[in-house]
């Protein structure tokens, strides 16, 4: 599997190793230079696998979507700041997998920590008591 593209073994043998290497290197270059085509190619290849990973940790589709976006945007940001350096074929996908797993676990822990606070009553009831809302008044204005 290259990114999220399913390819058969015969297709893999037909694609030369050099062309796969150049494709990965071009993707890394496009991401590091923040080219729209590079970012679009990256998102097209990685959105489904990252979303599938998020589905293992939450049933809420909105939460999956948020986590997936946060992870992919963080990786794009890191690529733009030079956090990753292409060294050899396959290193980007290895780094991406490790980094996206770490970011997902971090998101999950933050979510759990926030839920634990709310269920422990640290914030919920006290917050409502401190900030009573009046009818038809937007508290954010």
Buried (B, 14 or more C-beta within 10 A) or exposed (E): EBBBEEEEEEEEEEEEEEEBBEBBBBBBEBBBEEEEEBBEBBBEBBBEBBBEBBBEBBEEEEBBEBBBBBBBEBBBEBBEEEEBEBEEBEBBBEBBBEBBEEBBEBBBEEBEEEEEEEEEEEEEEEEEEEEEEEEEEEEEE
